[in-house]
Amino acid sequence: MKLPIFTTVVILSALIWFYMKRSSSKFKEQEEEFWDRERRANSTRKRPLTDLEYISIPYDELPFTGKSGNPIIMECEQFLLGLKDAKIVNLNGITNTDLKLRYGVANLTVLTEYDLNYTEMIRTLADWGEELEKTGQKEDAVKVLQFGVSCHTDIRKNYLILAKIYEEEKDYDAIEKLIETAEQLTSLTKDSIVSELKKYSFYSPSYR
């Protein structure tokens, strides 16, 4: 049985009103929960940072020379050497509120510094590896880029340059392991990285 147009409009309007009200109520509930957590976070006392996973740059294993003559490589080396005494921690995916709840509001500044050190480190590693690959120093590029991967970098080119080198060496097992590692990322770049890496896979339909 067909409903009259007026009745249909009334029903649709009621449904729209119901869903808008429910969405508004849910948003308000989430907002209240957020501010409640933020209030608790801002009153959390300082706690030890002993459970953090600090990253150490393996200076003896990476190809530092200090005399490459390449300005990009030299700049990357100098920056990473400058992090020798710095604390580096990957805090990707953890909100400031969560950090304050876990370690106390007084630790937020220092934690932000540790995370910034991490961000700058992985960017520099990707740039360094890229330049090494461009200048034909593939073995050194692999060392640098593999370290970046071990630090859970989410820099796209770090993975793709490494995959390109593996493909040239026909090391398809290494490519599969690289894909598995990328699939563990929690950043927004995860899906695009995995998608691009699969193009290098021996099992990809689009394998070149």
C-alpha positions as CSV (number, residue, x, y, z in Angstrom):
1,M,0.0,0.0,0.0
2,K,1.4,3.4,-1.0
3,L,1.5,6.0,1.7
4,P,0.2,9.5,1.0
5,I,3.0,12.0,0.3
6,F,2.2,14.0,3.4
7,T,2.5,10.9,5.6
8,T,5.8,9.9,4.0
9,V,7.2,13.4,4.6
10,V,6.1,13.3,8.2
11,I,7.8,9.8,8.7
12,L,11.0,10.9,7.0
13,S,11.1,14.1,9.1
14,A,10.6,12.1,12.3
15,L,13.4,9.7,11.4
16,I,15.7,12.6,10.5
17,W,14.9,14.3,13.8
18,F,15.4,11.0,15.8
19,Y,18.9,10.4,14.2
20,M,20.0,14.0,14.6
21,K,18.9,13.9,18.3
22,R,20.7,10.6,18.9
23,S,23.9,11.9,17.2
24,S,23.8,15.1,19.2
25,S,23.3,13.2,22.4
26,K,26.2,10.9,21.5
27,F,28.5,13.8,20.6
28,K,27.6,15.5,23.9
29,E,28.4,12.4,25.8
30,Q,31.7,12.0,24.1
31,E,32.6,15.6,24.7
32,E,31.8,15.3,28.4
33,E,33.9,12.1,28.6
34,F,36.8,13.9,26.9
35,W,36.8,16.9,29.3
36,D,36.4,14.6,32.3
37,R,39.6,12.7,31.2
38,E,41.3,16.0,30.5
39,R,40.5,17.2,34.0
40,R,41.8,14.0,35.5
41,A,44.9,14.2,33.3
42,N,45.7,17.7,34.4
43,S,45.7,16.7,38.0
44,T,47.8,13.5,37.6
45,R,51.0,13.7,39.5
46,K,54.4,13.2,38.0
47,R,55.4,9.5,37.5
48,P,58.7,7.8,36.5
49,L,59.4,7.4,32.8
50,T,61.2,4.1,33.3
51,D,58.8,2.1,31.1
52,L,59.4,4.2,28.0
53,E,61.0,2.4,25.0
54,Y,64.0,4.6,24.4
55,I,65.6,4.4,20.9
56,S,69.4,4.4,20.6
57,I,71.0,5.3,17.3
58,P,73.6,2.6,16.4
59,Y,76.4,5.0,15.4
60,D,78.9,2.2,15.0
61,E,76.7,0.3,12.6
62,L,75.4,3.2,10.4
63,P,77.6,4.6,7.5
64,F,78.8,7.8,9.1
65,T,81.9,9.2,7.3
66,G,81.8,13.0,7.9
67,K,83.6,13.5,4.6
68,S,81.3,12.4,1.9
69,G,81.4,15.8,0.2
70,N,77.6,15.5,-0.5
71,P,75.9,18.4,1.3
72,I,72.6,16.4,1.9
73,I,74.4,13.4,3.3
74,M,76.7,15.5,5.5
75,E,73.7,17.5,6.9
76,C,71.9,14.3,7.7
77,E,75.0,12.8,9.5
78,Q,75.5,16.0,11.5
79,F,71.9,16.1,12.6
80,L,71.9,12.5,13.8
81,L,75.2,13.0,15.6
82,G,73.6,15.9,17.3
83,L,71.1,13.5,18.8
84,K,73.8,11.4,20.5
85,D,72.9,12.5,24.0
86,A,69.2,13.1,23.4
87,K,66.4,10.9,24.5
88,I,64.3,9.6,21.6
89,V,60.9,7.9,22.0
90,N,58.2,7.0,19.5
91,L,54.9,8.3,20.9
92,N,52.9,8.1,17.7
93,G,49.2,7.4,18.3
94,I,49.3,8.4,22.0
95,T,47.3,11.6,22.8
96,N,48.6,14.3,25.1
97,T,45.7,13.4,27.4
98,D,46.8,9.8,27.6
99,L,50.4,10.8,28.2
100,K,49.4,13.1,31.1
101,L,47.2,10.3,32.6
102,R,50.0,7.8,32.4
103,Y,53.0,10.0,33.3
104,G,51.6,13.1,34.9
105,V,51.1,16.6,33.5
106,A,54.5,17.8,34.7
107,N,56.2,15.3,32.2
108,L,54.3,16.5,29.1
109,T,56.9,19.0,28.0
110,V,59.8,16.5,28.2
111,L,57.7,13.8,26.5
112,T,56.9,16.2,23.7
113,E,60.6,16.8,23.3
114,Y,61.4,13.1,23.2
115,D,58.7,12.6,20.5
116,L,60.0,15.5,18.5
117,N,63.4,14.0,18.5
118,Y,61.9,10.8,17.1
119,T,60.0,12.6,14.4
120,E,63.1,14.5,13.3
121,M,65.2,11.3,13.5
122,I,63.0,9.3,11.2
123,R,62.7,12.2,8.7
124,T,66.5,12.5,8.6
125,L,67.0,8.7,8.2
126,A,64.6,8.7,5.2
127,D,66.4,11.7,3.6
128,W,69.8,10.1,4.3
129,G,68.8,6.7,2.9
130,E,67.3,8.4,-0.2
131,E,70.4,10.3,-1.0
132,L,72.6,7.3,-0.5
133,E,70.5,5.3,-2.9
134,K,70.5,8.2,-5.5
135,T,74.3,8.3,-5.4
136,G,74.6,4.5,-5.9
137,Q,75.6,3.7,-2.3
138,K,72.9,1.0,-2.0
139,E,74.4,-1.1,0.7
140,D,74.7,1.9,3.0
141,A,71.2,3.0,2.0
142,V,69.9,-0.4,3.1
143,K,71.5,0.0,6.6
144,V,70.0,3.4,7.1
145,L,66.6,2.6,5.9
146,Q,66.4,-0.7,7.7
147,F,67.2,1.1,11.0
148,G,64.3,3.5,10.2
149,V,62.0,0.5,9.7
150,S,63.2,-1.0,13.0
151,C,62.1,2.2,14.7
152,H,58.6,1.9,13.2
153,T,58.9,4.9,11.0
154,D,55.8,5.9,9.1
155,I,57.8,7.8,6.4
156,R,56.5,6.5,3.1
157,K,59.7,6.8,1.1
158,N,61.7,4.9,3.7
159,Y,59.7,1.8,2.9
160,L,59.5,2.3,-0.9
161,I,63.1,3.0,-1.5
162,L,64.0,0.0,0.5
163,A,61.5,-2.1,-1.4
164,K,63.0,-0.9,-4.7
165,I,66.5,-2.0,-3.6
166,Y,65.1,-5.4,-2.5
167,E,63.4,-5.8,-5.8
168,E,66.6,-5.0,-7.8
169,E,68.3,-7.6,-5.7
170,K,65.4,-10.0,-6.2
171,D,65.1,-10.4,-2.5
172,Y,61.4,-11.0,-2.4
173,D,61.4,-12.5,1.1
174,A,62.7,-9.2,2.4
175,I,59.9,-7.4,0.6
176,E,57.3,-9.7,2.2
177,K,58.8,-9.0,5.7
178,L,58.7,-5.3,4.9
179,I,55.0,-5.5,4.1
180,E,54.4,-7.4,7.3
181,T,56.2,-4.7,9.3
182,A,54.3,-1.9,7.6
183,E,51.0,-3.7,8.4
184,Q,51.8,-3.2,12.1
185,L,51.9,0.6,11.8
186,T,49.2,2.6,13.6
187,S,49.6,5.9,11.7
188,L,47.3,7.3,9.0
189,T,49.9,6.5,6.3
190,K,49.7,2.7,7.0
191,D,47.3,1.8,4.2
192,S,49.0,3.8,1.5
193,I,52.4,2.4,2.4
194,V,51.2,-1.2,2.4
195,S,49.4,-0.7,-0.9
196,E,52.5,0.7,-2.5
197,L,54.7,-2.1,-1.1
198,K,52.5,-4.8,-2.4
199,K,53.2,-3.6,-5.9
200,Y,56.8,-4.9,-5.3
201,S,55.6,-8.2,-4.0
202,F,56.3,-11.3,-6.2
203,Y,52.7,-12.4,-5.5
204,S,51.1,-9.1,-6.6
205,P,48.9,-9.3,-9.7
206,S,50.4,-6.0,-10.8
207,Y,54.0,-7.3,-10.4
208,R,56.1,-5.7,-13.0
